[in-house]
Amino acid sequence: MIREMICVSCPIGCALRVELDDGGKVLSVSGNTCKRGEKYAIDECTNPVRMLTSTIRVNGGSLPVMPVKTSKPIPKGKMFDCMKAINNEVVDAPIKMGDVLISNVCDTGADIVATNEM
């Protein structure tokens, strides 16, 4: 099986071509101009992760919601579960940038942190 993708590791945006076996194991990567492209392709095919950005509801703040993000990339398959956890939470002001609002969200090892103050 062949999978084509654009590398986002640097501004070049190489067109990558990844050959996978029937079990999903990466056999080869081509089209990359650096080692970061090869690593990106392998990671994206075997264990894709994403940073999650969203908003969380706030009691007693100047606005009803504030921006948040994960402290590190989380497995792509856990994105919807993490969004449900964020949507079910309400935090109380005052909140400082960097405050952990949800620890270890959905057992990902990542925290939901405030990206602004309120």
C-alpha positions in Angstrom: 0.0 0.0 0.0 1.3 3.5 -0.9 0.4 6.6 1.2 1.2 10.1 0.0 1.4 13.1 2.3 3.0 16.5 2.6 5.6 16.8 5.4 4.9 19.6 7.9 8.2 19.3 9.8 9.6 22.4 8.1 8.6 25.1 5.6 9.7 23.2 2.5 6.7 20.9 2.6 8.1 17.9 0.8 5.8 15.5 -1.0 6.3 12.2 0.8 5.5 8.7 -0.5 5.3 6.0 2.1 5.2 2.3 1.3 3.4 0.2 3.9 3.0 -3.6 4.2 -0.4 -5.2 4.8 0.1 -4.9 8.6 0.7 -1.1 8.4 4.5 -1.4 8.9 6.5 1.3 7.1 8.7 -0.3 4.4 10.1 2.8 2.8 9.8 6.6 2.7 10.8 8.7 -0.3 10.5 12.3 -1.3 12.0 13.7 1.9 14.9 16.1 1.8 15.9 15.6 5.4 15.7 13.1 8.2 12.9 15.0 9.9 10.7 14.2 6.9 11.4 10.5 7.2 10.6 10.6 11.0 7.4 12.6 10.3 6.2 10.0 7.7 6.9 7.0 10.0 5.2 8.7 13.0 2.2 9.8 11.0 1.6 6.3 9.6 2.2 4.4 12.8 1.2 6.7 15.7 -0.3 10.0 14.5 -0.5 12.7 17.2 -1.9 16.2 17.3 -1.9 19.3 19.5 -5.5 20.0 20.6 -6.7 23.6 21.0 -10.1 24.5 22.2 -12.0 26.7 24.7 -13.3 25.8 28.1 -16.2 27.3 30.0 -15.4 29.8 32.8 -17.4 30.9 35.9 -16.9 34.4 37.0 -14.7 35.5 34.1 -14.9 38.5 31.9 -15.9 36.1 29.1 -17.9 32.9 29.2 -15.0 30.8 27.7 -11.2 31.0 27.5 -8.7 29.3 25.1 -6.9 26.1 26.2 -4.5 23.6 24.6 -2.9 20.3 25.4 0.5 20.4 27.1 1.9 18.0 24.4 0.6 16.2 21.3 -2.0 13.5 22.0 -3.0 10.4 20.0 -5.2 11.4 17.1 -7.7 8.7 18.1 -8.3 10.4 21.5 -9.2 13.8 20.1 -13.0 13.4 20.4 -12.8 11.9 23.9 -10.6 14.8 25.0 -13.0 17.3 23.5 -15.9 15.7 25.4 -13.9 16.0 28.6 -13.1 19.7 27.9 -16.8 20.4 27.0 -18.0 18.8 30.3 -15.7 20.9 32.4 -16.3 24.4 33.9 -13.5 26.2 35.7 -13.6 29.2 38.1 -11.8 32.5 37.5 -9.2 33.8 38.2 -7.0 31.7 35.8 -3.4 32.5 34.8 -1.8 31.5 31.6 -0.2 28.1 31.9 -2.5 26.9 34.7 -3.4 23.2 34.4 -7.2 23.0 34.1 -7.5 19.3 33.5 -4.7 16.9 34.5 -3.9 13.9 32.3 -6.9 14.3 30.1 -8.3 11.0 29.0 -5.2 9.2 30.2 -3.1 10.7 27.4 -0.4 12.0 29.7 -1.2 15.5 28.5 -2.7 18.3 30.6 -5.2 20.9 29.4 -3.6 24.2 30.1 -4.8 27.8 29.9 -3.4 29.9 27.0 -4.6 33.2 28.3 -5.5 34.9 31.6 -8.9 35.6 32.9 
